Amino acid sequence: MQKLHNKVKNLTWISRKDYYMLINKELIQLDVEYKTKEEVIENVAKLFDNEAKLNDLSGYIQAVKDREAEVSTNMGDHIGIPHARTNTVKEPGLAFVRLKDPIKWDDNGEVQIVFQIAVPETGGDLHLKILSKLARKLIYEEFKQKLFNVQSEDEVLSLIQEATGGLV
């Protein structure tokens, strides 16, 4: 987690426009029973597609899987942040998934919390800005525990607003 924080620590300025409608209750799932990383990625992509954030569902899924093949997005502490910046995305999106049980994410461990990010190719460094804001909060144990214990989509939205300085 510290590696990601160090990598993106200089990306601090994010406009309200960049975060407009990135996430809503339809992009949040609590205690779902996905069994594989691929199942998570594919189902979250369908959520993005249902919210009209994608131009090409299968293209976005492949872009996330290709990015994951380059370097795992397992951040440690049972948290994964799969993401892709691709022309298959029409409008930026952020989804939150808490799995009922942890799943094997890679050879380094399991994941139970997933923040999945979709950013258009023309989105510049928006995905890095989102990663930066999340990474800054995910270094705090108290914040992570809140994510593992949320009871509603509203609580998730509140925590993400806290993590992003209220810009969501």
Rosetta blueprint (number, residue, H / E / L):
1 M L
2 Q H
3 K H
4 L H
5 H H
6 N H
7 K H
8 V H
9 K L
10 N L
11 L L
12 T L
13 W L
14 I L
15 S L
16 R H
17 K H
18 D H
19 Y H
20 Y L
21 M L
22 L L
23 I L
24 N L
25 K H
26 E H
27 L H
28 I E
29 Q E
30 L E
31 D E
32 V E
33 E L
34 Y L
35 K L
36 T L
37 K H
38 E H
39 E H
40 V H
41 I H
42 E H
43 N H
44 V H
45 A H
46 K H
47 L H
48 F H
49 D H
50 N H
51 E L
52 A L
53 K L
54 L E
55 N L
56 D L
57 L H
58 S H
59 G H
60 Y H
61 I H
62 Q H
63 A H
64 V H
65 K H
66 D H
67 R H
68 E H
69 A H
70 E H
71 V L
72 S L
73 T L
74 N E
75 M E
76 G E
77 D L
78 H L
79 I E
80 G E
81 I L
82 P L
83 H E
84 A E
85 R E
86 T E
87 N L
88 T L
89 V E
90 K L
91 E L
92 P L
93 G E
94 L E
95 A E
96 F E
97 V E
98 R E
99 L E
100 K E
101 D E
102 P E
103 I E
104 K E
105 W E
106 D E
107 D L
108 N L
109 G E
110 E E
111 V E
112 Q E
113 I E
114 V E
115 F E
116 Q E
117 I E
118 A E
119 V E
120 P E
121 E H
122 T H
123 G H
124 G L
125 D L
126 L H
127 H H
128 L H
129 K H
130 I H
131 L H
132 S H
133 K H
134 L H
135 A H
136 R H
137 K H
138 L H
139 I L
140 Y L
141 E H
142 E H
143 F H
144 K H
145 Q H
146 K H
147 L H
148 F H
149 N H
150 V L
151 Q L
152 S L
153 E H
154 D H
155 E H
156 V H
157 L H
158 S H
159 L H
160 I H
161 Q H
162 E H
163 A H
164 T L
165 G L
166 G L
167 L L
168 V L
